[in-house]
Amino acid sequence: MAIELDEIDVALLTQLQQDADRTNLELAALVGLSPAATLHRVRRLKESGAIRIIVAHVDAEALGFPLNVFVAVTTAGARSTQRFEQTVRELPQIVVADVVAGEMDYWLTVVARDIHDLEHVLTKLATHGGQRVVTYLRLSQLKAPAPLPIRAGPVARPRASRRRSQS
């Protein structure tokens, strides 16, 4: 089932992607609706799955995590994959974990307070199902996560992953 977006939905989503901390009154003024209609629209967007969650983007370095590392991992077999995925879910230093197609099976984003913290994470990954673990130290961010280029019209819902289940 597709989500149908109109111009107001697009405006709401665009504004929320730029600053989700806006009050309903501010949001209503920005998109030209009454506060009640705005609240109804945002609720509908949440219920439809267009908005999954509203979060704050925090500065990892300012909060004591100066190391930001990308880790590409390959696993071997279903048993090691299950153990690896459980380890990934349990390690709080892994802030993003994606299953990818290509040479590697997983692409992780890891934050660490120091080299010892990073070494702990890499050792856990390697000893809990990671057959090949390759690290890439982020030197700087060229482009921060950006708003999606949304437009009005029907939007196809993503298919559920057949390979992995969320816990």
N, C-alpha and C positions, 0 to 999 in steps of 0.2 A: 504494500500500500504506500503510495507516494504522499509526501507532505506537500500541501499546496501553500505557497508563500505569495503574498501580495506585496505591494510597495511599502505598506506600513510595517508588515512583518520584517521586511528587509531593513527598513530604517531602525526598527527596534533592535534587531540582531546586530546591526552595525554599531549602534550606540552602546549596546551592552558589551560588545567585544572591545570597544575602545576604553570603556570605564564602567564596569559592572557594579561599582559602588554608588552609582547615582540613585537618588531617591525616586520613587514612583512619580512624584510631582515634577521633578526635573525631566525625567524621561518623557512624561506626557507632553510637557511644553516643547521638547525637542522634536517630537513626531506629530504634534498637532492633534492629539486626542485628549479626551477627558481622563482624569486619573483612574476612574473606574474602568473605562474601556481599555486603558493601557494595562492595568492589572490583569484584566481578563485575557488580553492578548498574550501577555508574558506567561500566564498560567497555561494557556493553550499550547504555547511553544514548548514549555517544559513537559507537559503531558504527551505531546506528540514525539518527544525525543529530540527535537531540534536543539533544545538547550538541555545538556546532560547534567551540568553542575556549574555553579558559579563559584570561582575560587579567586584568591589573591595571588598575584605573581610577586614572589619575594626575591630579594637579592641574596643569593647563596653566599657570595663572598662577604657581604656586609654582616651576614649571620654566622661567620666563622667556618665557611666551607670554601677555601680558596682553590681547591683542586676540582676541576670539572673534567671528567674523562669519559670518552666514548669507548665502549667495549663491544667488540664483535666476537660472538661465540658460536662454535659448532658443537653439537652434541652427537652421541653415537647411540642409536637405538631408543626404543620407547621407554625402557626402564630408566635409563640415564636422563632422558628428557623429562620425565615426571619428577625425578629427584631434583634436577636442575631448576625447573619451574617453581617448585616449592621453595627452594633456597632463594630464588630471585624475589618471590613474594615476601619472604621473611627479612630480607636485608633492607633496612630503612635508607641506606646510602644509595640504593638504586631507585632513582626518582622517575625514570621512564624505562619501560621495557617493551620492545616491539619484536614480534615474530616477522622475519623478513624472508624473501625469496632471493636466491642467488648463492654466492659462495659460502656465506655464513647463514646460520639459522636464527640468530638473535642479534639485535642492536640495542645496547643498554646505555643509559646515561647514568653515570655514577658521580656523586659528590663526596668529597672527603675533606676532613679537617687537616690531615697531614699524610705523609707517605706511609706511616704505619697503618692508618685507617684504610688507605687504599690497598695496601698489601693484604690486609685482613679480608677485604671483599674479593680481591682477585684469587686468593688462596681458596676461599670458600667456593667460588665459582669453578675453579679447576678441580677441586676434590669432590664436588657434588654434581658431577655429570658433564661439566664443560671439557670437551675433548681438546678443542683448540680455542685459546683465549687470546685475542689481539687487542691491545689498548692504543688509544689515540688521545693524547692530551690536548684539550682545547686551549689555545693560546688567547683567543679573543673571540667575541661574537660579532660576526659580520652583519647579521640581520636577526633581530629578536623575533620571537613568535609573532606573527602578524595576523590581523583579522582575515577571515575567509572572504573571498570575493563573491559574495552572495548576490543573486538576482532573483526577481519574482518569477513565479511559475511553479509547475510541479517539480518536486525533487524526489528522486527514487530513494527509498530507504535502503541502507546497506544490508547486505545479507549477513546472517549470523556466521561466524567462523566455524567451519567444519572441522578444523584441525585442533583448535584449542577451546576450552571452556573457561569462562571466568569464574573465580570463586569469591 
